[in-house]
Amino acid sequence: MTKLTTLAPNDRLASAAVGAGLTATGITKSYRRGMWPRRQEVPVLRGADLIVGAGEVVGLVGENGSGKSTLMKILVGALAADAGAVEVSGRVGYCPQEPVLYERLTCDEHLELFGVAYGMDEQAVSSAAAALYDTLGFDRWRASQVAELSGGTRAKLNLAIALLADPEILLLDEPYAGFDWDTYLRFWELTAARRASGRSVVVISHFVADQERFDRIVQLRDGRTVQ
């Protein structure tokens, strides 16, 4: 199923990108800074473009404050752009930089809650959760409240929530934070499996190691993307 989210009319929509899972064109965003009468419009994105094909692993890199997280939030619909357009084919999974978790809920309860939000039935949630616990290696924490978890285990739960509904497009904002070496390797094994199945992954980071794991690296400079 194709979901089209039009943020503003834009004649530069990359309709030629046949097979693209995600197409963003001409994305602009400014924030207001300061108090009146000295309030100013500070541009963050100045016409950013991004095309992610089916089965691609794309890295989006830029310095801190370059607008990477702003662009990510616009891509998933959590933030409105001032102009531009986003077209998404299929389901989207979003793993934010700061985990959105509830201290008093267990890992199981989180996955059950988000499973309902994704429209999954009980059996589908149970099956997907079991696979994710095994893949990410935190099964023994499934009955523990978030308040009892380490930062690394919270990062695993955050990623598991994004993966629960097996989205065609997975958007990850600084996913390595809190990962130990074993989890880092598990992450890339999982990413390779998703690529092989035709699913797309976008990784946002202020730096990229292991560049050979990516199909493309896109840089964000001065509010614009550079291929």
C-alpha positions as CSV (number, residue, x, y, z in Angstrom):
1,M,0.0,0.0,0.0
2,T,1.3,3.5,-0.9
3,K,0.9,6.3,1.6
4,L,1.4,9.8,0.1
5,T,2.0,12.7,2.5
6,T,2.2,16.0,0.7
7,L,3.8,18.7,2.8
8,A,3.4,21.4,0.2
9,P,3.1,21.5,-3.6
10,N,6.4,20.7,-5.2
11,D,7.0,20.3,-8.9
12,R,10.4,18.6,-8.2
13,L,8.9,15.4,-6.8
14,A,11.1,12.7,-8.1
15,S,8.5,10.7,-10.0
16,A,11.3,9.1,-12.0
17,A,12.5,7.2,-9.0
18,V,10.7,4.0,-9.9
19,G,10.9,1.4,-7.2
20,A,11.9,4.0,-4.5
21,G,10.6,3.1,-1.1
22,L,11.0,6.7,0.1
23,T,11.3,10.0,-1.9
24,A,11.7,13.4,-0.3
25,T,12.2,16.5,-2.4
26,G,12.7,20.1,-1.6
27,I,12.3,19.8,2.2
28,T,12.7,23.1,4.0
29,K,12.4,23.9,7.7
30,S,13.1,27.0,9.8
31,Y,12.8,27.6,13.5
32,R,12.0,30.8,15.3
33,R,14.7,31.9,17.8
34,G,14.7,34.7,20.3
35,M,12.0,37.0,21.7
36,W,10.1,39.7,19.9
37,P,11.2,42.2,18.6
38,R,14.5,40.4,18.0
39,R,12.9,37.1,17.0
40,Q,14.6,35.6,13.9
41,E,13.8,32.8,11.5
42,V,16.8,30.3,11.5
43,P,16.8,28.0,8.5
44,V,17.7,24.4,9.2
45,L,16.8,22.6,6.0
46,R,17.1,24.6,2.7
47,G,15.8,22.1,0.1
48,A,17.0,18.7,1.2
49,D,16.3,15.7,-1.2
50,L,16.5,12.0,-0.4
51,I,15.6,9.0,-2.4
52,V,15.8,5.5,-0.8
53,G,15.3,2.5,-3.1
54,A,13.8,-0.8,-2.1
55,G,16.5,-3.0,-0.5
56,E,18.9,-0.1,0.0
57,V,20.9,0.7,3.2
58,V,21.6,4.5,3.2
59,G,23.6,6.5,5.6
60,L,22.7,10.1,6.3
61,V,25.6,12.0,7.9
62,G,26.2,15.5,9.0
63,E,27.7,17.5,11.9
64,N,25.7,18.0,15.1
65,G,23.1,20.6,14.5
66,S,23.1,20.1,10.7
67,G,19.4,19.2,10.7
68,K,19.6,15.4,10.5
69,S,17.1,14.7,13.2
70,T,14.8,17.4,11.9
71,L,14.8,15.7,8.5
72,M,14.1,12.3,10.1
73,K,11.1,13.6,12.0
74,I,9.7,15.1,8.8
75,L,10.2,11.8,6.9
76,V,8.1,9.9,9.5
77,G,5.5,12.6,9.8
78,A,6.3,13.7,13.4
79,L,7.2,17.2,12.2
80,A,5.7,19.4,9.5
81,A,8.0,20.8,6.9
82,D,7.7,24.4,5.7
83,A,7.8,23.2,2.1
84,G,8.6,20.1,0.1
85,A,7.0,16.7,-0.4
86,V,7.5,13.2,1.0
87,E,6.3,10.0,-0.6
88,V,6.5,6.7,1.2
89,S,5.7,3.2,-0.2
90,G,4.9,0.7,2.5
91,R,5.1,0.7,6.3
92,V,7.7,2.8,8.2
93,G,9.5,1.9,11.4
94,Y,11.1,4.7,13.3
95,C,13.8,4.4,16.0
96,P,14.3,7.9,17.6
97,Q,17.6,8.9,19.1
98,E,16.0,9.2,22.5
99,P,14.0,6.1,23.4
100,V,10.3,6.8,24.0
101,L,9.7,4.3,26.8
102,Y,7.6,4.0,29.9
103,E,9.5,3.4,33.1
104,R,6.8,1.2,34.8
105,L,6.1,-1.0,31.8
106,T,8.0,-4.2,31.1
107,C,9.6,-5.0,27.7
108,D,6.7,-7.4,27.0
109,E,4.2,-4.8,27.8
110,H,5.9,-2.3,25.5
111,L,5.8,-4.7,22.6
112,E,2.1,-5.6,23.3
113,L,1.2,-1.9,23.5
114,F,2.9,-1.0,20.2
115,G,1.6,-4.1,18.6
116,V,-1.9,-2.8,19.2
117,A,-0.9,0.6,17.8
118,Y,0.4,-1.2,14.7
119,G,-2.8,-3.1,14.3
120,M,-1.2,-6.5,14.9
121,D,-3.0,-9.5,16.3
122,E,-1.8,-11.2,19.5
123,Q,-0.2,-14.1,17.8
124,A,1.7,-11.9,15.4
125,V,3.0,-9.8,18.2
126,S,4.1,-12.8,20.2
127,S,5.9,-14.4,17.2
128,A,7.6,-11.1,16.3
129,A,8.6,-10.3,19.9
130,A,10.1,-13.8,20.4
131,A,12.2,-13.4,17.2
132,L,13.4,-9.9,18.2
133,Y,14.4,-11.0,21.7
134,D,16.5,-13.7,20.2
135,T,18.0,-11.6,17.4
136,L,18.9,-8.7,19.7
137,G,19.8,-10.9,22.7
138,F,17.7,-9.5,25.5
139,D,15.2,-12.3,26.2
140,R,16.0,-12.4,29.9
141,W,14.8,-8.9,30.3
142,R,11.4,-9.3,28.8
143,A,9.5,-9.3,32.1
144,S,11.6,-6.4,33.6
145,Q,10.4,-2.8,33.9
146,V,12.2,-0.2,31.9
147,A,13.3,1.4,35.1
148,E,15.4,-1.7,35.8
149,L,17.1,-1.7,32.4
150,S,20.6,-0.5,31.4
151,G,21.0,2.1,28.7
152,G,22.1,-0.7,26.3
153,T,19.0,-2.8,26.9
154,R,16.8,0.3,26.5
155,A,18.4,0.8,23.1
156,K,17.6,-2.8,22.2
157,L,13.9,-2.3,23.2
158,N,13.8,0.9,21.3
159,L,15.0,-0.9,18.1
160,A,12.7,-3.8,18.7
161,I,9.6,-1.5,18.9
162,A,10.6,0.0,15.5
163,L,11.0,-3.5,14.0
164,L,8.0,-5.1,15.5
165,A,5.7,-4.8,12.5
166,D,8.4,-5.7,10.0
167,P,8.3,-2.4,8.2
168,E,9.4,-2.0,4.6
169,I,11.4,1.1,5.5
170,L,13.3,1.5,8.8
171,L,14.6,4.9,9.8
172,L,17.2,4.9,12.6
173,D,18.4,8.1,14.4
174,E,21.9,7.5,15.9
175,P,21.1,3.8,16.5
176,Y,24.5,2.8,17.9
177,A,24.2,4.8,21.1
178,G,24.4,2.4,24.0
179,F,25.3,-0.6,21.9
180,D,28.1,-2.9,23.0
181,W,30.2,-4.7,20.4
182,D,28.0,-7.8,20.3
183,T,24.9,-5.7,19.8
184,Y,26.6,-3.7,17.1
185,L,27.4,-6.8,15.1
186,R,23.9,-8.2,15.7
187,F,22.5,-4.9,14.3
188,W,24.5,-5.2,11.1
189,E,23.5,-8.9,10.6
190,L,19.9,-7.8,11.0
191,T,20.4,-4.9,8.6
192,A,21.9,-7.2,6.0
193,A,19.0,-9.6,6.3
194,R,16.5,-6.8,5.8
195,R,18.4,-5.6,2.7
196,A,18.4,-9.1,1.3
197,S,14.6,-9.3,1.7
198,G,14.1,-6.0,-0.2
199,R,13.5,-3.8,2.8
200,S,15.2,-0.4,3.2
201,V,17.2,1.0,6.1
202,V,18.2,4.6,6.6
203,V,20.8,5.3,9.4
204,I,21.4,8.8,10.6
205,S,24.6,9.6,12.4
206,H,27.2,12.4,12.8
207,F,29.8,9.9,11.6
208,V,29.8,6.6,9.7
209,A,32.1,3.7,10.4
210,D,32.2,0.6,8.2
211,Q,31.2,2.4,5.1
212,E,31.2,-0.8,3.1
213,R,28.0,-1.8,4.9
214,F,26.1,1.0,3.2
215,D,24.9,1.2,-0.4
216,R,25.2,5.0,-0.3
217,I,26.3,7.7,2.0
218,V,24.4,11.0,1.8
219,Q,25.8,14.1,3.5
220,L,23.7,17.0,4.9
221,R,25.5,20.3,4.5
222,D,24.1,23.8,4.9
223,G,20.6,22.4,5.0
224,R,21.0,20.5,1.7
225,T,21.8,16.9,0.9
226,V,24.9,16.0,-1.1
227,Q,25.0,12.6,-2.7
